[in-house]
């Protein structure tokens, strides 16, 4: 029985390693390491890349391990765009603008279709068959090890081109999609969220993180908040043009309102609630940097992202007994099925859910029969 520790590169934040299925004692000790994580798709474990963790892993495995390099994925090459490809991309962009899709959708579709057009550059695209398209997607999966999300983006872009730009029948391009993973979003405990929120010393940084968690906002939504969206009188935040271009109202915490007033007095934003140093909206990368620094300083789950605060907001409301329909409205979910995933994230222990066996034993004397 041998473990495998994969060699790290200078900029790697994690040490990945493999545990054999029968290594139960090792697994128990690994689970006690703060920040450990199991990568289901790779079947590998990882811990933060520190000198102490390197020493600890070698102590746990003793002489029963070997070191290896992780297999490298093939880099996606850059390509030159011919005039015909540029023309087709322009047609796609025009259709996206007419349909009112977001800039992010255009960027994702442009990237996916650029390679698709290049691959079939010597063909008439109307002659490309569904099996050929599926074969093309399969090559991306095998060669570049793309994720299910990337796979779906490629399929969505191709379908949009054929159905919306070339106006082909929808059923004709019903391309095979990957089986949807039944994964659960990451969630932080209230104690972990509190530890993160107390890290920033800058009042603007504090206000941003408090706003995201207290109202359950997406990153783009907090960046798009205007001063007028803080409705302190009636007591709510107005979300203008959230995902799907839907307006909604969400909670305005009294504690957040105090922080926002302190922030306003010091920073005097003119239009956007959170503005950059030279005016205009605050950048997404700046918010992500603020959050990463806070997570590191708080020494909590290093895999948490800004969006984890939104997941945590929803789960904590559910744990308070708030009706799922209210949570759906606060989050801006079009379907209740999207919100229902948070029911799987609630803490499960004897103080929350009672086993039917305990109820049965309390109501009769089966234990003595």
C-alpha positions in Angstrom: 0.0 0.0 0.0 1.6 3.3 -1.2 0.4 6.9 -1.3 1.5 9.2 -4.2 2.5 12.8 -3.5 2.5 14.9 -6.6 5.3 17.4 -7.0 4.3 21.0 -6.8 5.5 24.0 -8.9 6.6 27.3 -7.4 3.2 29.0 -7.8 1.0 26.0 -6.7 -1.2 26.8 -3.7 -2.1 23.1 -3.0 -0.3 19.8 -2.6 -2.2 17.0 -4.3 -1.8 13.4 -3.3 -3.4 10.0 -3.8 -4.6 7.6 -1.1 -5.2 3.9 -1.8 -8.8 2.9 -1.0 -7.6 0.6 1.9 -5.7 3.4 3.6 -8.3 4.0 6.3 -6.0 5.2 9.0 -4.2 7.6 6.7 -7.6 9.0 5.6 -8.6 9.7 9.2 -5.4 11.7 9.9 -5.7 13.6 6.6 -9.3 14.6 7.5 -7.9 16.3 10.6 -5.7 18.7 8.6 -7.3 22.2 8.2 -8.1 23.1 4.7 -7.9 19.5 3.3 -10.0 18.8 0.2 -11.1 15.8 -1.9 -11.2 16.3 -5.6 -13.9 13.9 -6.8 -13.2 14.0 -10.5 -9.4 13.4 -10.1 -9.9 11.1 -7.1 -7.1 13.0 -5.3 -6.8 14.8 -2.0 -5.0 18.1 -1.5 -3.8 20.3 1.4 -2.4 23.9 1.4 1.1 24.0 0.1 3.1 24.8 3.2 6.4 23.4 4.6 4.6 22.1 7.7 2.1 20.2 5.5 4.9 18.7 3.4 6.5 17.4 6.6 3.2 16.2 8.0 2.3 14.2 4.9 5.7 12.5 4.9 5.2 11.7 8.6 1.8 10.2 8.0 2.9 8.0 5.0 6.4 7.1 6.5 8.3 5.2 3.8 5.0 4.1 2.0 4.8 6.8 -0.6 6.3 7.9 -3.9 6.6 11.2 -5.6 5.3 11.8 -9.2 4.5 14.7 -11.5 0.9 15.4 -12.4 0.0 14.7 -16.0 -0.1 18.0 -17.8 -3.1 18.9 -19.9 -2.6 20.0 -23.5 -2.6 23.8 -23.8 -5.3 25.2 -26.1 -3.4 26.9 -29.0 -4.0 30.4 -30.2 -5.3 30.7 -33.7 -5.3 33.4 -36.4 -8.7 34.5 -37.6 -9.4 34.5 -41.3 -11.8 37.1 -42.8 -14.6 34.5 -43.2 -14.3 33.6 -39.5 -14.4 37.3 -38.5 -17.5 37.8 -40.7 -19.3 34.9 -39.0 -18.4 36.1 -35.6 -19.7 39.5 -36.5 -23.0 37.9 -37.5 -23.2 36.1 -34.1 -22.4 39.3 -32.2 -25.1 41.2 -34.0 -27.7 38.5 -33.2 -26.6 38.5 -29.5 -27.0 42.3 -29.4 -30.5 42.1 -31.0 -31.6 39.4 -28.5 -30.2 41.5 -25.6 -27.8 38.9 -24.3 -25.0 39.9 -21.9 -21.4 40.8 -22.7 -20.3 37.7 -20.8 -22.5 35.5 -23.1 -20.9 37.1 -26.2 -17.4 36.6 -24.8 -18.1 32.9 -24.0 -19.7 32.2 -27.4 -17.0 34.1 -29.3 -14.3 31.9 -27.7 -16.2 28.7 -28.4 -17.2 29.5 -31.9 -13.8 30.8 -33.0 -12.3 27.3 -32.6 -15.4 25.7 -34.1 -15.3 27.8 -37.2 -11.5 27.2 -37.5 -12.0 23.4 -37.2 -14.6 23.3 -40.0 -13.0 26.2 -42.0 -12.8 24.2 -45.2 -16.5 23.0 -45.0 -19.8 24.6 -45.6 -21.2 24.9 -42.0 -24.7 24.0 -43.1 -23.3 20.7 -44.4 -21.8 19.8 -41.0 -23.8 16.9 -39.4 -24.8 16.4 -35.8 -22.5 13.4 -35.4 -19.6 15.5 -36.7 -20.4 18.2 -34.2 -20.5 15.7 -31.4 -17.2 14.2 -32.5 -15.7 17.7 -32.4 -16.9 18.3 -28.9 -15.6 14.8 -27.9 -12.1 15.7 -29.1 -12.1 18.8 -26.9 -13.1 16.7 -23.9 -10.3 14.1 -24.6 -7.5 16.4 -25.8 -8.0 19.4 -23.5 -9.7 17.8 -20.5 -12.4 20.5 -20.5 -15.0 20.7 -17.7 -18.7 20.0 -18.0 -19.3 23.7 -17.8 -17.0 24.4 -20.7 -18.5 21.5 -22.7 -22.0 23.0 -22.2 -20.7 26.4 -23.3 -19.4 25.0 -26.5 -22.7 23.2 -27.2 -24.8 26.3 -26.3 -22.6 28.4 -28.7 -22.9 26.0 -31.6 -26.7 25.6 -31.1 -27.1 29.4 -30.9 -25.2 29.8 -34.2 -27.2 27.2 -36.1 -30.6 28.0 -34.6 -30.5 31.7 -34.2 -27.9 32.9 -36.9 -28.5 30.3 -39.6 -32.2 29.8 -38.5 -32.0 26.0 -38.6 -34.6 23.8 -36.9 -33.9 23.3 -33.2 -34.4 19.6 -33.1 -31.9 19.0 -35.9 -29.0 20.2 -33.6 -30.0 18.4 -30.4 -26.4 17.8 -29.5 -25.5 15.3 -26.7 -24.8 16.9 -23.4 -22.8 15.6 -20.4 -24.7 14.0 -17.6 -25.4 16.7 -15.0 -23.3 16.4 -11.9 -25.2 16.3 -8.6 -22.8 18.5 -6.8 -23.6 20.7 -3.9 -22.4 24.3 -3.6 -19.8 25.1 -0.9 -21.1 26.7 2.2 -19.4 28.4 5.2 -20.7 28.2 8.7 -21.8 31.4 10.5 -18.6 31.3 12.5 -16.5 31.1 9.3 -18.4 34.0 7.7 -17.9 36.1 10.8 -14.2 35.4 10.7 -14.0 36.5 7.1 -16.0 39.6 7.5 -13.9 40.9 10.4 -10.6 40.7 8.4 -10.7 43.8 6.2 -9.6 47.0 7.9 -10.6 49.3 4.9 -14.2 50.5 5.4 -15.0 50.0 1.6 -13.7 46.5 1.7 -15.7 45.8 4.8 -18.9 47.3 3.2 -18.5 45.2 0.0 -18.2 41.8 1.8 -21.0 42.7 4.3 -23.3 43.7 1.5 -22.7 40.4 -0.5 -23.4 38.2 2.5 -26.2 40.1 4.2 -28.2 40.4 1.0 -27.2 37.2 -0.8 -25.9 39.0 -3.9 -24.0 37.8 -6.9 -20.7 39.5 -7.6 -22.1 41.3 -10.6 -25.0 42.5 -8.6 -23.0 44.2 -5.8 -20.9 45.9 -8.5 -24.0 47.3 -10.2 -25.5 48.7 -7.0 -26.2 52.4 -7.3 -26.6 54.8 -4.3 -30.3 55.1 -5.0 -30.6 51.3 -4.7 -30.1 51.5 -1.0 -33.7 52.1 0.1 -33.1 52.8 3.8 -36.7 54.2 4.4 -38.7 51.1 3.4 -35.7 49.0 4.4 -34.5 47.0 1.3 -31.9 46.8 -1.4 -33.1 47.2 -5.0 -31.4 44.9 -7.4 -31.7 46.5 -10.9 -31.3 44.0 -13.8 -30.0 41.0 -12.0 -29.4 37.7 -13.7 -31.9 37.3 -16.6 -32.4 41.1 -16.5 -34.8 40.7 -13.6 -35.4 43.4 -11.0 -35.9 42.4 -7.4 -35.8 43.5 -3.8 -33.7 41.8 -1.1 -32.9 42.4 2.6 -31.2 45.5 3.8 -29.6 44.6 7.1 -29.7 47.2 9.9 -26.0 46.4 10.7 -25.1 46.8 7.0 -26.9 50.1 6.9 -24.6 51.4 9.7 -21.5 50.3 7.8 -22.7 51.8 4.6 -23.3 55.1 6.2 -19.7 55.1 7.7 -18.4 54.1 4.3 -20.4 56.9 2.5 -19.1 59.6 4.9 -15.5 58.6 4.3 -15.6 57.7 0.5 -18.4 60.0 -0.9 -19.3 57.8 -3.9 -21.1 59.9 -6.6 -23.3 57.3 -8.5 -22.3 53.7 -8.0 -22.4 52.5 -4.4 -18.9 51.0 -4.8 -16.6 53.0 -7.1 -13.0 52.6 -8.2 -10.2 55.1 -7.4 -10.8 56.9 -10.7 -14.6 56.6 -10.7 -16.8 54.1 -12.4 -17.8 50.7 -11.0 -15.5 48.8 -8.7 -13.8 45.9 -10.5 -14.7 42.2 -10.0 -11.0 41.3 -9.7 -10.6 43.7 -6.8 -13.6 42.2 -4.9 -12.2 38.7 -5.5 -8.8 39.9 -4.2 -10.4 41.3 -1.1 -12.2 38.1 -0.4 -9.2 35.8 -1.0 -7.1 37.9 1.4 -9.8 37.7 4.0 -10.2 34.0 3.6 -6.5 33.4 4.0 -6.3 35.7 7.1 -9.3 34.0 8.7 -7.8 30.5 8.0 -11.1 29.0 6.7 -11.9 26.9 3.7 -9.4 28.0 1.0 -11.8 26.8 -1.7 -14.4 29.4 -0.8 -15.2 32.0 -3.4 -17.2 35.3 -3.4 -20.2 33.3 -4.5 -19.8 31.1 -1.4 -21.1 34.0 0.6 -24.3 33.9 -1.4 -24.7 30.2 -0.9 -24.0 30.6 2.8 -26.7 33.4 3.1 -29.3 31.1 1.6 -28.4 28.1 3.7 -28.3 30.2 6.9 -31.8 31.6 6.2 -33.1 28.0 5.6 -31.6 26.9 8.9 -33.5 29.7 10.6 -36.7 28.2 9.3 -37.4 30.9 6.6 -39.8 29.6 3.9 -38.1 28.4 0.7 -40.3 30.6 -1.4 -39.1 33.8 0.4 -35.5 32.7 -0.1 -36.2 32.1 -3.8 -37.4 35.7 -4.1 -34.5 37.1 -2.3 -32.0 35.2 -4.4 -33.8 36.0 -7.7 -34.2 32.4 -8.8 -36.6 31.8 -11.6 -37.3 28.3 -10.5 -37.9 26.9 -7.0 -35.8 23.8 -8.1 -32.7 26.0 -8.1 -33.4 27.1 -4.5 -34.2 23.6 -3.3 -30.6 22.6 -3.5 -30.0 24.4 -0.3 -32.2 22.0 1.6 -29.4 19.5 1.0 -26.9 21.8 2.7 -28.6 22.1 6.1 -26.7 20.8 9.1 -27.8 17.3 9.9 -27.4 16.2 13.5 -29.5 15.0 16.4 -30.3 18.6 17.5 -32.0 19.3 14.1 -33.4 16.0 12.9 -34.6 13.2 15.1 -34.2 9.7 13.8 -37.5 7.8 13.5 -35.9 5.0 15.5 -35.5 7.4 18.5 -39.1 8.4 18.2 -40.2 4.8 18.0 -38.2 3.8 21.0 -39.6 6.7 23.1 -43.1 5.7 22.3 -42.9 2.0 23.0 -40.8 -0.6 24.8 -39.3 -2.3 21.8 -35.8 -2.0 23.3 -36.8 -4.3 26.1 -38.4 -7.0 23.9 
